[in-house]
Amino acid sequence: MDETQPSGDRTTAETAEPTVAEIMRSEVQTVTPETSVATVARLLADEGLTGVPVVEHGEVIGIVTEADIITREADVEVPTPVPFLDAIFMVDAGRDFDDELRRVIGVTARDLMTSPVINIRSRATLTQLATLMIDERVNPVPVLDDDSNLVGIVSRADLVRVIARLESAPS
């Protein structure tokens, strides 16, 4: 199929929305579930990463992000016990106490990781990526091919760079 058009008109390729494959970083640092929290934190800091996928047997099983590392240092809100008749009820503090406690005392990537992971396919569009990041509040997002293999990672910063380039391109 010929995508060219008469001169002066843009081609379909020029007007097509970029795909995640065009935006993503294809060199992806990964860790195993047994990687220590200290190693993960050092990797994020040294490489300037916002997150790193946790891979086991070739499958992305979780992701450790800056937020996960920071959460580890935050105070844990212990539910308040409230006696009522012969029972004691725990007042919900709004967050999952067991999950918070697991993260605070965690020593491995498995303890700290967010799972399940929200991924995106490499053929998804810029609009789909932006919508996913905003709706699900995720950053970064692992990129999978059609066979569910990890082929890249994309962050908000990567998306902003592409948007800046598109916004400054002549019409």
C-alpha positions in Angstrom: 0.0 0.0 0.0 1.5 3.4 -1.0 1.2 5.9 1.8 2.5 8.8 -0.2 0.2 11.7 -1.2 0.6 14.6 -3.5 3.3 17.1 -2.6 2.4 19.6 0.0 0.3 17.0 1.9 1.6 15.0 4.9 2.0 11.3 4.5 0.1 8.9 6.8 3.4 8.1 8.5 3.9 11.7 9.4 0.5 12.2 10.9 0.4 8.8 12.7 0.5 9.0 16.5 3.7 7.7 17.9 3.6 4.2 19.5 5.1 3.2 22.8 7.8 1.3 20.8 9.0 4.6 19.5 9.0 6.3 22.9 10.3 3.5 25.3 13.8 2.8 26.4 14.7 -0.7 25.2 17.6 -1.2 27.6 15.7 -2.2 30.7 17.4 -2.8 34.1 15.7 -5.6 36.0 16.0 -7.3 39.4 15.1 -10.7 40.7 12.6 -11.1 43.6 15.6 -11.9 45.9 17.5 -8.7 45.1 18.0 -6.8 48.3 16.2 -3.5 48.9 19.6 -1.8 49.3 20.7 -3.0 45.9 17.4 -1.9 44.3 17.6 1.6 45.9 21.2 2.0 44.8 20.3 0.9 41.2 17.4 3.5 41.1 19.7 6.2 42.4 22.8 5.4 40.4 21.0 4.9 37.1 18.4 7.7 37.6 15.5 5.3 37.2 12.0 5.8 38.5 11.4 2.1 38.8 12.7 -1.3 38.0 10.8 -4.4 36.9 11.1 -7.6 39.1 11.5 -10.6 36.8 11.3 -14.2 37.7 11.6 -17.0 35.1 11.4 -14.5 32.3 8.1 -13.0 33.5 7.5 -9.5 35.0 6.0 -10.3 38.4 6.3 -6.9 40.0 7.9 -3.5 39.9 9.8 -1.5 42.5 9.4 2.2 42.1 10.8 5.3 43.9 7.5 5.5 45.7 8.0 1.9 47.0 11.4 2.8 48.4 10.1 6.1 49.9 7.1 4.2 51.5 9.5 2.0 53.3 10.7 5.0 55.2 7.3 6.4 56.0 5.5 5.9 59.4 3.1 3.0 59.5 -0.4 3.9 60.7 -1.4 1.2 63.2 -5.2 0.7 63.2 -6.9 1.9 66.4 -8.5 -0.8 68.5 -12.0 0.2 69.6 -13.7 -1.9 72.3 -17.4 -2.5 71.7 -19.4 -4.7 74.1 -17.3 -7.9 74.3 -15.4 -7.4 71.0 -12.6 -5.2 69.8 -12.8 -3.7 66.4 -10.0 -2.1 64.5 -10.7 1.3 63.0 -9.5 1.3 59.4 -6.8 4.0 58.8 -7.5 4.0 55.1 -4.5 2.0 54.0 -3.8 -1.7 54.1 -1.9 -2.2 57.3 -0.6 -5.7 56.4 0.7 -4.3 53.0 2.3 -1.3 54.7 4.0 -3.4 57.3 5.3 -5.9 54.7 6.9 -3.0 52.8 8.4 -1.3 55.9 10.1 -4.5 57.2 10.9 -5.9 53.7 14.4 -6.8 52.8 14.0 -8.0 49.2 12.5 -6.7 46.0 9.7 -9.3 46.5 8.8 -7.7 49.8 8.7 -4.2 48.4 7.4 -4.6 44.8 4.0 -3.6 43.6 2.2 -6.5 42.1 0.4 -7.2 39.8 2.2 -4.9 37.4 0.4 -2.6 35.0 2.1 -3.0 31.7 1.4 -1.7 28.2 1.9 -3.2 24.8 4.6 -1.8 22.5 2.1 -1.1 19.8 -0.1 1.1 22.0 -0.3 4.8 21.2 1.0 7.9 23.0 -2.7 8.7 23.9 -3.2 5.2 25.4 0.0 5.5 27.3 -0.8 8.9 28.7 -4.3 7.7 29.7 -2.9 4.6 31.4 -0.4 6.6 33.4 -3.0 9.2 34.6 -5.9 6.8 35.2 -3.8 4.1 37.0 -1.2 6.6 38.6 1.7 4.5 37.4 5.3 5.5 36.6 7.2 3.9 35.0 5.4 1.3 32.9 7.0 -1.9 31.6 6.5 -2.5 27.9 5.6 -5.9 26.6 5.5 -7.3 23.1 2.6 -9.4 21.8 4.2 -12.6 23.4 4.3 -10.8 26.8 8.1 -10.5 26.7 9.6 -7.4 28.4 10.9 -5.3 25.6 11.2 -1.8 27.2 10.2 0.6 29.9 8.6 4.1 29.6 8.4 6.8 32.2 6.5 10.1 32.4 9.8 11.9 31.6 10.0 9.9 28.3 6.4 10.9 27.5 7.0 14.5 28.3 10.1 14.6 26.0 8.0 13.3 23.1 5.1 15.7 23.8 7.6 18.6 23.9 9.0 17.5 20.5 5.5 17.1 19.0 4.3 20.4 20.4 7.3 22.3 19.0 7.1 20.7 15.5 6.0 23.0 12.7 2.4 22.4 11.6 
